[in-house]
Amino acid sequence: MEIDINGTRKNVQKYTQKGKRSVRRRILLCALLLCCCLCACGRQESETVRIGSLKGPTSLGILFMMEEAEQGRTDCEYEFRMAAGADELLPLLVKGELDIALVPANVAAVLYRKTEGGVTVIDINTLGVLYLVTGSTEITGVPDLKGHTIYLTGKGATPEASLKFILQKSGLTEDDYKLEYKSEAAEVAAVLAQNPDAIGLLPQPFATAALMQNENLRIALDMSAVWESLQEEEGGAMVTGVTVVRNEFLRERRESVETFLEQHRDSVAAINADPEAGAALAVEAGIVAEEPVAVQAIPRCNLVCVTGEEMKSALSAYLDVLAEFDAELVGGGLPEEDFYY
């Protein structure tokens, strides 16, 4: 409820003419109304913010926030739900059973289309997590991939789109290499375990796990760094995950969204500063199986909380690349300006 201060003043002046007793009654009534409004606002701000995320790198950045919330040390009350796949979270977001969700960047664009602009992206939470892993010492740059087979997951999805963009921008054609697809990252790691000279494109934490299981393997290329070098002039970056909010929730609870962003920044800074503590939380949350793997994988996950124009510039450039590969990866078309917070 809004209090019309000017109207209140006019009423006070009006009723002053009828006597001091009447004025006191009116002032008391206004004070009571204002108190009720403030109490209502306080109740609204204390309502739970429901957050969904995936069991993967994009959830690492909120682990410290989750711990703080569990101990009652956050400014808002949070309820967290972690799912194995985006298909579990999206229906909940559409039905209004989640308020904020950390999802793959292209999934956010698809959701924007499906809800007819019903969500807004508020930050980038994870940059590139793809690494080219091999035991071969011949691979020191993208041009060295000419004539080789690359094992990867995600046929027709973002890993393939990202890899092909890098290969093409580096001057290679589809005749210069061969891609062999596996159904999951563990299968790519198994190929590398059997043949260290093979070349695999792996996301974190699988890339780190493969290295720790086979000392003959190494990270030949950080694909995120390669991407940025190829798009240096455009300021583009490989984007893995973003955070979206339902627009209805954003309109009603903008202060809660801003509070979430502040605490998200703090949580990301905390895990980047203390991977050991973050590793324990990652194992507890079921994101990574072993703490030693998590300790080494966390710094390679490029956890961030990028907002504003920097977010828009990086994300829009990334979605442009995906759309050129296959428009359906971003929902059939690029999001409008209102997609970006």
N, C-alpha and C positions, 0 to 999 in steps of 0.2 A: 504494500500500500504506500502511496506517495502522499506526503503532507504538503499542502499548498501554503507555504509560509506567508506569501502576500495576502492570500485569502484569509488566513488566520489573523493577520494584523488588522485587516479591515473589519473582521468580525469583532475583534477586541475593541476597536474604536467605536463601532456601532453600539455594542452592549455597554460601553462606558456611560453612555447617555442615560441608560436605564438604571444606573446605580452600581456602587462598588461591589455589592453582594453578587449581582448578576455577572459582573466581570470576573470575579474570582471563580465562579462556577464554570465559566467558559474556559478560562485559562487552565483550570484543573482538568477539564475534559480533554483539551488539546494535549496536555502533558501525558494523560493516560493513553491517549491514542498514539502519541509518539513513542511511548514506552512499549506499547504492544507491537508497533512496527519494528522497533529495534530488536525486540525479543524474537519476532518472526524471522528477521534477517539472520539473527544468530543461529536459530534452529536450522535455517536453510544451509548456512555455511558449514554446519556440523554434520550434514548428511553425508553418507558414504559415497566416495568416488569409486566406481567400479572399473577396474583396469584389466584388460586382457593382453596376453603376450604368448609368444611361442617358445617351445623348449629348444633354444638355439642361441646364437650370438646376440640377437636383438634383445634378449631378456637380460643379458649380463649387466647392462648399464643401469638396471633398476634394482639389482639385488640388494644394494645397501639401503635403498629407499624402502624395500620390502622389510628389511630387518628393523629399520627405524620405526616403521608403521606397526610392526608386531610388538614393539616395546613401548608404543604409545608416544613416540617422540616426534611425530610429524604434525604439521599445522592442520592438515585435513585427515579425516578418517578414510583409509583406503581398504578396498577389498580386491585382492589379486586373484586372477584365474590364469593358469598357464596351460596351454593346449599343445598337442602334438602337431597339429596342422591348422592352416588358416581357415579351412572349411569348417572347423569347429567354432571359430570366433566370429566369423562374418555374420552368420544368422543372428547371433546374440546381439551384435552391434546394430543390425538392421531393426530388430525387434525392440531395441531400447533397453536391453538387459545388460549391456556394457556401455560405458560412457567414453572411455579412451581405450585405444588398442595400439599395440606395437606390431606392425605387420611389414611384409616385404614391400618395397617401394612400388613395384608394378601392381601389387594387389590393392594398394591404396587407390591407385588410379582407376582400377577396375571397379572398386567399391564406389568411387565417386560417380561413375557412369550408372551403375546399377541403382543407386539411390537418388539419381537425378540431382546431383550436387548436394547430397545430404551430409557429407562429411568434409572436414577441413584438415589438412596436414599441418601440424604445429611444430614439428622438428624432424630433423634427420637424426636417428639414434645410432646408426652403424654405417660406416663406409665400406670399402671393399674387404671381403674376407676370402677371396680366391687366390690360390697360390699354385704355381706350376712346380711339381715335385718330381725329381728324378735322381738317379745315381750317376747319370752320364755327366762327364765333365765337358762335353761338347757344347752344351746349351748354356750360353751366357747372355743371350739376347733373343728377341723375337725372330729376327732373320734366321737364326740357327735352327728354327723349327722346320725349315724347308726340307721336305723329303721324309719327315717323321710322322708317326702315328701318335695321336694324343687321345688318351682315355679320359672320359668325363661322364658326368650325369647330366640330366636336364635337357634331353633332346627337344628342340622347339621351345625351350624355356630360357630364362635369363642367363644361365651359365653359358649356353651355346651362343646366345646373342652377344654377350660381352666378349667372349673369346673371338668370335668372328670379326667383331668390330676392331679389336686390337690387331688381329692378323691382317685385316684389310688395310687399316691405317698404317701398318708397318711395311706395306708393299707386297704382301703375299696374296696369291690368288687361291681359289679352292682346289686348283690342280697341284698346288705346292705341298699339300699336307693331307692327312687322312684323319678323320674323327671317328672314334669307336666309342659307342655309348654303353653305359652300364646303368642298371636300374637304381643303384644307390652308391653313396660314397664308399662304403665298406668294400664293395666289389672292386672299385678302382684301387683302393689301398691293397687289396689282395693281389692284384696284378703286379703292383710295384714290389710287393713282398717276394713274389716268385721271380720277377725279373727287374732288378734295380735299374737297368738301363732303359726300361720303359719310361714313358712320360705321362704323368697324370695331372689333371686339373682338379684340385681338391679344395673344399672350403674349410675354414676353421670350425671346430677343433680337429677335424679329421686329418688335416695336413700335419699338424703337430704330432698327433698320435702316430701317424705313419713314420715320421722321423724318429720318434723315440723307440719304435719297435724295430727299426732297421737302421743301424748306424751308417750304412752305405748310401742312404738317401740324403738329399739336401734340397733346400728351396732354391730353385734356379731362377724363378721370377716371381716377384710380388706384383700381381696383376693390377692391383690398385695403383701402385706407383707408376707402372707402365702406362696405365690409362691416363693418369694426370699429366705425365710427360707428353703424351700425344695430344692432349687437349689443353696444354698450358696456356695458350693464347685465349681460349674460350673460358678458362677457369672451371672446366668441368671436372667432375669426380665420379668414381664408381660408387653407387649408392646401394646398400643392401637393405637397410630397414628404415622406416619412418614411423612417426607416431601420429595417429589421426584421432579426431574427436567428433562426436555427433554434433551437428550444428545446433540442434535443439538444446543440448546440454551446454554448448558454448554460449548461446544467447542467455540462458538462465543462470549459468554459474561461471561467468568469465573469470571472476576472481579466483575460483578454484582451479581453473585451467592455468592461470598465471602462476599460482602457487605450485601446481604440479611441475611446471617447467623449471621453476627455481630449484625444486627438490630433485628433479631429474638431473639438472646440471651438477648439483652437489654429489649425487650418487655416482655419476659418470666419473667425476674428478676423483672420488674416493677409490673406486676400483682400479682406475689407471695408476693411482699413486700407491696402492697396496694390493698387487695381484695375489699375494699369498692369502690375505684375508678373503679376497674375492673368490679365490679358488675353492676355499672351504664352503662358501655360500653356493657356488656353482654346483658342487657335488651334492650338497644337501638338497638343492632344488631339482636335481636330476638332469641338469643340462650337460654336464661332463661327468664321465665315469670315475676319473681318478684326479686327485689334486695335482700331482706333478705335471700332468698334461695340461690342466687348466692354468697353472701358473705360467707356463710358457705360451699357451694359446691366447690368453687374455690380451697381452700387448700387441698381438698380431691381428686382433679383431677390429681394430680401428674404431673403438667406441667413442662416440661424440654426442653432443647435444647442440646441433647447429640450427639456428632460427633465423627469421627475418629474410632480408634480401640475399644473404649468403646461402640460406637454405633453398630459396626459390631458384637462384641461378644454377646451383649444382643439380638439384632434383629435376628441373625442367630440361636441362641439357641431357641428363641421363635418360629421361623418358623419351626424349627425341630420338635417341639412338635405338631404344627398344621399339619404338613405333616404326622406324624405318625397317627394322628387321621383320616385325610382324605386329601390325596395329592391334591385333587381338590381345597381345600381351599387356596393353594398357587400356583395355576395355573398348577397343574399336576406334578410339580417337584420343587426342591429348586433352587433358583437363583444362578448364577455363581458369581465368585469373583468380576467381573466388576459391579455388582449391587450396591456395597458399595463404597461411595466416600471417 
